[in-house]
Amino acid sequence: MKSERSFKSWVSLYVFGFGTSLVLSVASYLCVTQGWFGDASALAALMLLVLATAQLAVQSVCFLHLGTNPRSVFKTHTFIFTLSMLLIIVVGSLWIMQNLDYRMGMSPDEMNDYMYEQNKKGF
């Protein structure tokens, strides 16, 4: 009997996850296509970020089975480590690119003039 109850709980978790993910996806789609926020693109972007975060949480719990129970602690730690490494790589890359852009110090016209001068020199 215990395995049957366990099977029903897994099925109900999958159905809940699927339904919630479907509702969040449709809400995101309608938010963009129907223009729920009009010209307030920052508010629409914030709403999409909230919906995406909610969907990430639902899918992590329902389909990846991340949580605090003893069987999934290792998977949860691995997932958090992966997200932190991804965050370090993305933020570091953006920081380096912004720093390079700042240090170049050329306007687009100055950059075009420089490129034309270099082109005239040839190989």
N, CA, C and O atoms as a GROMACS GRO file, in nm:
protein
  492
    1MET      N    1   0.081  -0.120   0.000
    1MET     CA    2   0.000   0.000   0.000
    1MET      C    3   0.085   0.125   0.000
    1MET      O    4   0.049   0.227  -0.059
    2LYS      N    5   0.200   0.116   0.068
    2LYS     CA    6   0.283   0.235   0.079
    2LYS      C    7   0.336   0.277  -0.058
    2LYS      O    8   0.343   0.396  -0.087
    3SER      N    9   0.373   0.179  -0.144
    3SER     CA   10   0.425   0.213  -0.276
    3SER      C   11   0.316   0.275  -0.363
    3SER      O   12   0.344   0.361  -0.446
    4GLU      N   13   0.190   0.230  -0.346
    4GLU     CA   14   0.080   0.287  -0.423
    4GLU      C   15   0.058   0.434  -0.385
    4GLU      O   16   0.035   0.518  -0.472
    5ARG      N   17   0.063   0.464  -0.256
    5ARG     CA   18   0.047   0.602  -0.211
    5ARG      C   19   0.165   0.686  -0.262
    5ARG      O   20   0.147   0.801  -0.302
    6SER      N   21   0.282   0.629  -0.260
    6SER     CA   22   0.399   0.700  -0.309
    6SER      C   23   0.385   0.728  -0.459
    6SER      O   24   0.419   0.837  -0.505
    7PHE      N   25   0.336   0.629  -0.534
    7PHE     CA   26   0.316   0.650  -0.677
    7PHE      C   27   0.214   0.759  -0.703
    7PHE      O   28   0.234   0.842  -0.791
    8LYS      N   29   0.105   0.760  -0.628
    8LYS     CA   30   0.003   0.864  -0.645
    8LYS      C   31   0.058   1.002  -0.609
    8LYS      O   32   0.024   1.101  -0.674
    9SER      N   33   0.143   1.009  -0.508
    9SER     CA   34   0.199   1.139  -0.472
    9SER      C   35   0.295   1.188  -0.581
    9SER      O   36   0.301   1.307  -0.608
   10TRP      N   37   0.371   1.096  -0.643
   10TRP     CA   38   0.461   1.137  -0.751
   10TRP      C   39   0.381   1.186  -0.871
   10TRP      O   40   0.414   1.288  -0.932
   11VAL      N   41   0.276   1.114  -0.905
   11VAL     CA   42   0.194   1.153  -1.020
   11VAL      C   43   0.128   1.287  -0.994
   11VAL      O   44   0.124   1.372  -1.082
   12SER      N   45   0.077   1.307  -0.873
   12SER     CA   46   0.014   1.436  -0.842
   12SER      C   47   0.116   1.549  -0.845
   12SER      O   48   0.083   1.660  -0.885
   13LEU      N   49   0.241   1.522  -0.803
   13LEU     CA   50   0.346   1.624  -0.810
   13LEU      C   51   0.377   1.660  -0.955
   13LEU      O   52   0.393   1.778  -0.988
   14TYR      N   53   0.385   1.559  -1.042
   14TYR     CA   54   0.412   1.585  -1.184
   14TYR      C   55   0.296   1.661  -1.249
   14TYR      O   56   0.320   1.752  -1.329
   15VAL      N   57   0.176   1.624  -1.218
   15VAL     CA   58   0.060   1.693  -1.276
   15VAL      C   59   0.054   1.837  -1.228
   15VAL      O   60   0.026   1.928  -1.306
   16PHE      N   61   0.079   1.858  -1.099
   16PHE     CA   62   0.082   1.994  -1.046
   16PHE      C   63   0.192   2.076  -1.113
   16PHE      O   64   0.170   2.191  -1.151
   17GLY      N   65   0.310   2.018  -1.128
   17GLY     CA   66   0.421   2.088  -1.193
   17GLY      C   67   0.391   2.122  -1.337
   17GLY      O   68   0.421   2.232  -1.383
   18PHE      N   69   0.333   2.028  -1.409
   18PHE     CA   70   0.299   2.052  -1.549
   18PHE      C   71   0.195   2.162  -1.562
   18PHE      O   72   0.209   2.252  -1.644
   19GLY      N   73   0.090   2.154  -1.481
   19GLY     CA   74  -0.016   2.255  -1.487
   19GLY      C   75   0.035   2.393  -1.450
   19GLY      O   76   0.002   2.491  -1.517
   20THR      N   77   0.113   2.402  -1.345
   20THR     CA   78   0.167   2.531  -1.302
   20THR      C   79   0.262   2.588  -1.406
   20THR      O   80   0.258   2.707  -1.436
   21SER      N   81   0.347   2.504  -1.462
   21SER     CA   82   0.440   2.551  -1.566
   21SER      C   83   0.365   2.598  -1.690
   21SER      O   84   0.402   2.698  -1.751
   22LEU      N   85   0.260   2.527  -1.725
   22LEU     CA   86   0.178   2.566  -1.839
   22LEU      C   87   0.112   2.702  -1.815
   22LEU      O   88   0.112   2.787  -1.904
   23VAL      N   89   0.056   2.721  -1.697
   23VAL     CA   90  -0.009   2.848  -1.664
   23VAL      C   91   0.093   2.963  -1.664
   23VAL      O   92   0.064   3.071  -1.715
   24LEU      N   93   0.211   2.940  -1.608
   24LEU     CA   94   0.313   3.045  -1.606
   24LEU      C   95   0.363   3.078  -1.747
   24LEU      O   96   0.389   3.194  -1.778
   25SER      N   97   0.377   2.977  -1.831
   25SER     CA   98   0.421   3.001  -1.969
   25SER      C   99   0.317   3.079  -2.047
   25SER      O  100   0.351   3.173  -2.120
   26VAL      N  101   0.191   3.042  -2.033
   26VAL     CA  102   0.084   3.113  -2.104
   26VAL      C  103   0.074   3.257  -2.052
   26VAL      O  104   0.051   3.349  -2.131
   27ALA      N  105   0.090   3.276  -1.922
   27ALA     CA  106   0.085   3.412  -1.866
   27ALA      C  107   0.198   3.497  -1.921
   27ALA      O  108   0.178   3.615  -1.952
   28SER      N  109   0.317   3.440  -1.934
   28SER     CA  110   0.430   3.515  -1.992
   28SER      C  111   0.403   3.550  -2.137
   28SER      O  112   0.429   3.662  -2.181
   29TYR      N  113   0.352   3.454  -2.212
   29TYR     CA  114   0.321   3.477  -2.353
   29TYR      C  115   0.217   3.588  -2.368
   29TYR      O  116   0.233   3.679  -2.450
   30LEU      N  117   0.110   3.579  -2.291
   30LEU     CA  118   0.005   3.679  -2.300
   30LEU      C  119   0.052   3.816  -2.252
   30LEU      O  120   0.008   3.918  -2.305
   31CYS      N  121   0.139   3.820  -2.156
   31CYS     CA  122   0.193   3.947  -2.107
   31CYS      C  123   0.263   4.022  -2.219
   31CYS      O  124   0.255   4.144  -2.228
   32VAL      N  125   0.333   3.947  -2.303
   32VAL     CA  126   0.407   4.012  -2.413
   32VAL      C  127   0.317   4.040  -2.532
   32VAL      O  128   0.318   4.151  -2.586
   33THR      N  129   0.240   3.943  -2.573
   33THR     CA  130   0.162   3.960  -2.697
   33THR      C  131   0.041   4.051  -2.680
   33THR      O  132   0.006   4.123  -2.774
   34GLN      N  133  -0.023   4.049  -2.564
   34GLN     CA  134  -0.143   4.130  -2.545
   34GLN      C  135  -0.110   4.270  -2.492
   34GLN      O  136  -0.199   4.355  -2.485
   35GLY      N  137   0.014   4.294  -2.456
   35GLY     CA  138   0.054   4.425  -2.407
   35GLY      C  139  -0.019   4.465  -2.279
   35GLY      O  140  -0.076   4.574  -2.270
   36TRP      N  141  -0.016   4.376  -2.179
   36TRP     CA  142  -0.087   4.401  -2.054
   36TRP      C  143  -0.041   4.529  -1.985
   36TRP      O  144  -0.119   4.592  -1.914
   37PHE      N  145   0.084   4.566  -2.006
   37PHE     CA  146   0.138   4.682  -1.936
   37PHE      C  147   0.155   4.803  -2.026
   37PHE      O  148   0.218   4.902  -1.986
   38GLY      N  149   0.102   4.797  -2.146
   38GLY     CA  150   0.107   4.911  -2.236
   38GLY      C  151   0.249   4.948  -2.274
   38GLY      O  152   0.327   4.864  -2.320
   39ASP      N  153   0.283   5.075  -2.254
   39ASP     CA  154   0.416   5.124  -2.289
   39ASP      C  155   0.517   5.105  -2.177
   39ASP      O  156   0.635   5.137  -2.195
   40ALA      N  157   0.476   5.054  -2.065
   40ALA     CA  158   0.566   5.036  -1.951
   40ALA      C  159   0.648   4.908  -1.970
   40ALA      O  160   0.618   4.805  -1.910
   41SER      N  161   0.751   4.915  -2.056
   41SER     CA  162   0.829   4.796  -2.085
   41SER      C  163   0.909   4.751  -1.964
   41SER      O  164   0.936   4.631  -1.950
   42ALA      N  165   0.948   4.843  -1.876
   42ALA     CA  166   1.022   4.803  -1.756
   42ALA      C  167   0.933   4.720  -1.665
   42ALA      O  168   0.979   4.623  -1.605
   43LEU      N  169   0.807   4.757  -1.654
   43LEU     CA  170   0.714   4.681  -1.571
   43LEU      C  171   0.687   4.543  -1.633
   43LEU      O  172   0.675   4.444  -1.561
   44ALA      N  173   0.677   4.539  -1.764
   44ALA     CA  174   0.658   4.410  -1.832
   44ALA      C  175   0.780   4.320  -1.813
   44ALA      O  176   0.767   4.200  -1.790
   45ALA      N  177   0.899   4.379  -1.823
   45ALA     CA  178   1.022   4.302  -1.802
   45ALA      C  179   1.029   4.250  -1.659
   45ALA      O  180   1.073   4.137  -1.636
   46LEU      N  181   0.987   4.331  -1.563
   46LEU     CA  182   0.987   4.287  -1.424
   46LEU      C  183   0.886   4.173  -1.405
   46LEU      O  184   0.914   4.077  -1.333
   47MET      N  185   0.772   4.184  -1.468
   47MET     CA  186   0.670   4.078  -1.458
   47MET      C  187   0.723   3.948  -1.520
   47MET      O  188   0.702   3.841  -1.464
   48LEU      N  189   0.789   3.958  -1.634
   48LEU     CA  190   0.846   3.838  -1.698
   48LEU      C  191   0.954   3.777  -1.610
   48LEU      O  192   0.966   3.654  -1.604
   49LEU      N  193   1.033   3.860  -1.544
   49LEU     CA  194   1.136   3.809  -1.453
   49LEU      C  195   1.074   3.735  -1.336
   49LEU      O  196   1.123   3.630  -1.295
   50VAL      N  197   0.967   3.789  -1.281
   50VAL     CA  198   0.898   3.722  -1.170
   50VAL      C  199   0.838   3.590  -1.216
   50VAL      O  200   0.849   3.489  -1.146
   51LEU      N  201   0.774   3.589  -1.333
   51LEU     CA  202   0.715   3.465  -1.384
   51LEU      C  203   0.822   3.361  -1.415
   51LEU      O  204   0.802   3.242  -1.390
   52ALA      N  205   0.936   3.404  -1.469
   52ALA     CA  206   1.045   3.311  -1.500
   52ALA      C  207   1.105   3.253  -1.372
   52ALA      O  208   1.138   3.135  -1.367
   53THR      N  209   1.119   3.335  -1.269
   53THR     CA  210   1.170   3.287  -1.141
   53THR      C  211   1.074   3.187  -1.078
   53THR      O  212   1.116   3.085  -1.023
   54ALA      N  213   0.945   3.215  -1.087
   54ALA     CA  214   0.846   3.122  -1.034
   54ALA      C  215   0.849   2.990  -1.110
   54ALA      O  216   0.838   2.883  -1.049
   55GLN      N  217   0.865   2.998  -1.241
   55GLN     CA  218   0.871   2.875  -1.320
   55GLN      C  219   0.998   2.795  -1.289
   55GLN      O  220   0.994   2.672  -1.284
   56LEU      N  221   1.109   2.863  -1.268
   56LEU     CA  222   1.232   2.794  -1.230
   56LEU      C  223   1.214   2.721  -1.097
   56LEU      O  224   1.258   2.607  -1.082
   57ALA      N  225   1.150   2.787  -1.002
   57ALA     CA  226   1.127   2.724  -0.872
   57ALA      C  227   1.034   2.603  -0.885
   57ALA      O  228   1.062   2.498  -0.827
   58VAL      N  229   0.926   2.617  -0.960
   58VAL     CA  230   0.832   2.506  -0.976
   58VAL      C  231   0.899   2.388  -1.044
   58VAL      O  232   0.884   2.274  -1.000
   59GLN      N  233   0.973   2.412  -1.151
   59GLN     CA  234   1.036   2.302  -1.223
   59GLN      C  235   1.149   2.239  -1.143
   59GLN      O  236   1.173   2.119  -1.154
   60SER      N  237   1.220   2.320  -1.063
   60SER     CA  238   1.326   2.264  -0.979
   60SER      C  239   1.270   2.168  -0.875
   60SER      O  240   1.329   2.064  -0.848
   61VAL      N  241   1.158   2.204  -0.817
   61VAL     CA  242   1.100   2.119  -0.712
   61VAL      C  243   1.024   2.001  -0.773
   61VAL      O  244   1.040   1.888  -0.727
   62CYS      N  245   0.943   2.025  -0.874
   62CYS     CA  246   0.856   1.920  -0.927
   62CYS      C  247   0.927   1.821  -1.019
   62CYS      O  248   0.898   1.701  -1.015
   63PHE      N  249   1.019   1.869  -1.101
   63PHE     CA  250   1.080   1.781  -1.200
   63PHE      C  251   1.224   1.743  -1.169
   63PHE      O  252   1.266   1.630  -1.197
   64LEU      N  253   1.302   1.834  -1.111
   64LEU     CA  254   1.440   1.800  -1.073
   64LEU      C  255   1.448   1.743  -0.932
   64LEU      O  256   1.552   1.692  -0.891
   65HIS      N  257   1.338   1.751  -0.859
   65HIS     CA  258   1.327   1.696  -0.723
   65HIS      C  259   1.432   1.754  -0.629
   65HIS      O  260   1.491   1.682  -0.549
   66LEU      N  261   1.454   1.885  -0.640
   66LEU     CA  262   1.544   1.952  -0.548
   66LEU      C  263   1.467   1.987  -0.422
   66LEU      O  264   1.350   2.027  -0.429
   67GLY      N  265   1.530   1.973  -0.309
   67GLY     CA  266   1.463   2.004  -0.184
   67GLY      C  267   1.556   1.984  -0.067
   67GLY      O  268   1.678   1.980  -0.083
   68THR      N  269   1.498   1.973   0.050
   68THR     CA  270   1.578   1.960   0.171
   68THR      C  271   1.575   1.820   0.229
   68THR      O  272   1.638   1.795   0.332
   69ASN      N  273   1.505   1.728   0.166
   69ASN     CA  274   1.504   1.592   0.222
   69ASN      C  275   1.641   1.527   0.197
   69ASN      O  276   1.713   1.567   0.105
   70PRO      N  277   1.677   1.429   0.277
   70PRO     CA  278   1.813   1.372   0.270
   70PRO      C  279   1.850   1.313   0.134
   70PRO      O  280   1.968   1.311   0.099
   71ARG      N  281   1.753   1.266   0.056
   71ARG     CA  282   1.785   1.206  -0.073
   71ARG      C  283   1.822   1.308  -0.179
   71ARG      O  284   1.889   1.274  -0.276
   72SER      N  285   1.778   1.434  -0.162
   72SER     CA  286   1.802   1.532  -0.268
   72SER      C  287   1.895   1.645  -0.226
   72SER      O  288   1.911   1.741  -0.302
   73VAL      N  289   1.958   1.636  -0.111
   73VAL     CA  290   2.046   1.743  -0.066
   73VAL      C  291   2.167   1.757  -0.158
   73VAL      O  292   2.208   1.869  -0.190
   74PHE      N  293   2.224   1.645  -0.202
   74PHE     CA  294   2.341   1.652  -0.291
   74PHE      C  295   2.304   1.716  -0.425
   74PHE      O  296   2.380   1.798  -0.478
   75LYS      N  297   2.187   1.680  -0.479
   75LYS     CA  298   2.142   1.742  -0.604
   75LYS      C  299   2.118   1.891  -0.586
   75LYS      O  300   2.149   1.970  -0.675
   76THR      N  301   2.064   1.930  -0.473
   76THR     CA  302   2.038   2.071  -0.446
   76THR      C  303   2.169   2.149  -0.436
   76THR      O  304   2.181   2.258  -0.492
   77HIS      N  305   2.267   2.093  -0.366
   77HIS     CA  306   2.397   2.160  -0.355
   77HIS      C  307   2.466   2.171  -0.491
   77HIS      O  308   2.528   2.273  -0.522
   78THR      N  309   2.456   2.068  -0.572
   78THR     CA  310   2.514   2.072  -0.706
   78THR      C  311   2.446   2.178  -0.792
   78THR      O  312   2.513   2.250  -0.866
   79PHE      N  313   2.315   2.188  -0.781
   79PHE     CA  314   2.241   2.288  -0.857
   79PHE      C  315   2.280   2.430  -0.813
   79PHE      O  316   2.299   2.518  -0.898
   80ILE      N  317   2.290   2.453  -0.684
   80ILE     CA  318   2.330   2.585  -0.633
   80ILE      C  319   2.472   2.618  -0.677
   80ILE      O  320   2.499   2.732  -0.714
   81PHE      N  321   2.564   2.522  -0.673
   81PHE     CA  322   2.700   2.545  -0.718
   81PHE      C  323   2.704   2.580  -0.866
   81PHE      O  324   2.777   2.670  -0.906
   82THR      N  325   2.625   2.509  -0.948
   82THR     CA  326   2.620   2.539  -1.091
   82THR      C  327   2.567   2.678  -1.116
   82THR      O  328   2.621   2.751  -1.200
   83LEU      N  329   2.462   2.717  -1.046
   83LEU     CA  330   2.408   2.852  -1.062
   83LEU      C  331   2.508   2.958  -1.019
   83LEU      O  332   2.518   3.063  -1.083
   84SER      N  333   2.581   2.933  -0.912
   84SER     CA  334   2.680   3.033  -0.868
   84SER      C  335   2.794   3.045  -0.967
   84SER      O  336   2.840   3.156  -0.993
   85MET      N  337   2.840   2.935  -1.024
   85MET     CA  338   2.946   2.943  -1.125
   85MET      C  339   2.897   3.015  -1.250
   85MET      O  340   2.970   3.094  -1.310
   86LEU      N  341   2.774   2.988  -1.289
   86LEU     CA  342   2.716   3.056  -1.404
   86LEU      C  343   2.706   3.206  -1.378
   86LEU      O  344   2.735   3.287  -1.467
   87LEU      N  345   2.665   3.243  -1.260
   87LEU     CA  346   2.656   3.384  -1.223
   87LEU      C  347   2.793   3.451  -1.224
   87LEU      O  348   2.806   3.563  -1.272
   88ILE      N  349   2.893   3.384  -1.172
   88ILE     CA  350   3.029   3.439  -1.173
   88ILE      C  351   3.078   3.460  -1.316
   88ILE      O  352   3.138   3.564  -1.346
   89ILE      N  353   3.055   3.365  -1.403
   89ILE     CA  354   3.101   3.376  -1.541
   89ILE      C  355   3.029   3.489  -1.614
   89ILE      O  356   3.093   3.568  -1.683
   90VAL      N  357   2.898   3.497  -1.599
   90VAL     CA  358   2.822   3.601  -1.670
   90VAL      C  359   2.856   3.740  -1.617
   90VAL      O  360   2.883   3.831  -1.696
   91VAL      N  361   2.855   3.757  -1.485
   91VAL     CA  362   2.885   3.889  -1.428
   91VAL      C  363   3.030   3.928  -1.457
   91VAL      O  364   3.057   4.044  -1.488
   92GLY      N  365   3.122   3.834  -1.448
   92GLY     CA  366   3.262   3.863  -1.479
   92GLY      C  367   3.281   3.904  -1.624
   92GLY      O  368   3.357   3.996  -1.654
   93SER      N  369   3.214   3.836  -1.714
   93SER     CA  370   3.226   3.870  -1.856
   93SER      C  371   3.168   4.009  -1.884
   93SER      O  372   3.227   4.087  -1.958
   94LEU      N  373   3.053   4.038  -1.824
   94LEU     CA  374   2.995   4.171  -1.843
   94LEU      C  375   3.084   4.280  -1.784
   94LEU      O  376   3.097   4.388  -1.841
   95TRP      N  377   3.145   4.251  -1.672
   95TRP     CA  378   3.235   4.347  -1.608
   95TRP      C  379   3.357   4.373  -1.696
   95TRP      O  380   3.398   4.488  -1.714
   96ILE      N  381   3.415   4.267  -1.750
   96ILE     CA  382   3.532   4.282  -1.837
   96ILE      C  383   3.495   4.359  -1.962
   96ILE      O  384   3.570   4.448  -2.003
   97MET      N  385   3.383   4.328  -2.024
   97MET     CA  386   3.342   4.398  -2.146
   97MET      C  387   3.314   4.546  -2.119
   97MET      O  388   3.350   4.632  -2.200
   98GLN      N  389   3.251   4.576  -2.006
   98GLN     CA  390   3.224   4.716  -1.972
   98GLN      C  391   3.354   4.789  -1.946
   98GLN      O  392   3.368   4.905  -1.985
   99ASN      N  393   3.449   4.724  -1.880
   99ASN     CA  394   3.577   4.786  -1.852
   99ASN      C  395   3.655   4.811  -1.982
   99ASN      O  396   3.716   4.916  -1.997
  100LEU      N  397   3.652   4.716  -2.073
  100LEU     CA  398   3.718   4.735  -2.202
  100LEU      C  399   3.654   4.848  -2.281
  100LEU      O  400   3.724   4.928  -2.345
  101ASP      N  401   3.522   4.856  -2.277
  101ASP     CA  402   3.453   4.964  -2.346
  101ASP      C  403   3.491   5.099  -2.287
  101ASP      O  404   3.512   5.196  -2.360
  102TYR      N  405   3.500   5.105  -2.155
  102TYR     CA  406   3.538   5.230  -2.090
  102TYR      C  407   3.682   5.268  -2.125
  102TYR      O  408   3.709   5.385  -2.152
  103ARG      N  409   3.772   5.172  -2.124
  103ARG     CA  410   3.914   5.201  -2.148
  103ARG      C  411   3.944   5.231  -2.295
  103ARG      O  412   4.044   5.297  -2.325
  104MET      N  413   3.860   5.185  -2.386
  104MET     CA  414   3.882   5.219  -2.527
  104MET      C  415   3.869   5.369  -2.546
  104MET      O  416   3.952   5.430  -2.613
  105GLY      N  417   3.767   5.428  -2.488
  105GLY     CA  418   3.752   5.573  -2.488
  105GLY      C  419   3.732   5.637  -2.624
  105GLY      O  420   3.753   5.757  -2.638
  106MET      N  421   3.693   5.562  -2.723
  106MET     CA  422   3.672   5.619  -2.855
  106MET      C  423   3.523   5.628  -2.884
  106MET      O  424   3.445   5.540  -2.848
  107SER      N  425   3.487   5.736  -2.950
  107SER     CA  426   3.349   5.746  -2.998
  107SER      C  427   3.339   5.664  -3.127
  107SER      O  428   3.442   5.627  -3.183
  108PRO      N  429   3.221   5.635  -3.174
  108PRO     CA  430   3.209   5.558  -3.298
  108PRO      C  431   3.274   5.628  -3.418
  108PRO      O  432   3.330   5.561  -3.505
  109ASP      N  433   3.268   5.762  -3.423
  109ASP     CA  434   3.333   5.833  -3.534
  109ASP      C  435   3.484   5.821  -3.525
  109ASP      O  436   3.551   5.800  -3.626
  110GLU      N  437   3.538   5.833  -3.404
  110GLU     CA  438   3.682   5.816  -3.387
  110GLU      C  439   3.726   5.674  -3.422
  110GLU      O  440   3.833   5.654  -3.480
  111MET      N  441   3.643   5.577  -3.388
  111MET     CA  442   3.674   5.438  -3.420
  111MET      C  443   3.675   5.417  -3.572
  111MET      O  444   3.762   5.348  -3.624
  112ASN      N  445   3.578   5.475  -3.643
  112ASN     CA  446   3.576   5.463  -3.790
  112ASN      C  447   3.698   5.529  -3.851
  112ASN      O  448   3.758   5.472  -3.943
  113ASP      N  449   3.736   5.647  -3.804
  113ASP     CA  450   3.856   5.714  -3.855
  113ASP      C  451   3.980   5.628  -3.833
  113ASP      O  452   4.063   5.615  -3.922
  114TYR      N  453   3.992   5.570  -3.716
  114TYR     CA  454   4.105   5.484  -3.684
  114TYR      C  455   4.108   5.362  -3.777
  114TYR      O  456   4.214   5.324  -3.827
  115MET      N  457   3.992   5.302  -3.800
  115MET     CA  458   3.987   5.184  -3.887
  115MET      C  459   4.021   5.220  -4.031
  115MET      O  460   4.087   5.141  -4.099
  116TYR      N  461   3.978   5.338  -4.079
  116TYR     CA  462   4.014   5.380  -4.215
  116TYR      C  463   4.163   5.403  -4.226
  116TYR      O  464   4.223   5.366  -4.327
  117GLU      N  465   4.224   5.463  -4.126
  117GLU     CA  466   4.369   5.485  -4.127
  117GLU      C  467   4.444   5.353  -4.131
  117GLU      O  468   4.542   5.338  -4.204
  118GLN      N  469   4.400   5.257  -4.052
  118GLN     CA  470   4.464   5.127  -4.049
  118GLN      C  471   4.445   5.053  -4.183
  118GLN      O  472   4.534   4.980  -4.226
  119ASN      N  473   4.331   5.072  -4.246
  119ASN     CA  474   4.302   5.008  -4.373
  119ASN      C  475   4.392   5.063  -4.483
  119ASN      O  476   4.435   4.990  -4.572
  120LYS      N  477   4.422   5.194  -4.478
  120LYS     CA  478   4.507   5.257  -4.578
  120LYS      C  479   4.650   5.203  -4.572
  120LYS      O  480   4.720   5.198  -4.674
  121LYS      N  481   4.694   5.164  -4.453
  121LYS     CA  482   4.829   5.111  -4.438
  121LYS      C  483   4.845   4.977  -4.509
  121LYS      O  484   4.952   4.945  -4.559
  122GLY      N  485   4.740   4.900  -4.512
  122GLY     CA  486   4.746   4.770  -4.575
  122GLY      C  487   4.815   4.668  -4.485
  122GLY      O  488   4.832   4.689  -4.365
  123PHE      N  489   4.856   4.557  -4.547
  123PHE     CA  490   4.923   4.453  -4.469
  123PHE      C  491   5.066   4.490  -4.457
  123PHE      O  492   5.143   4.417  -4.395
   0.00000   0.00000   0.00000
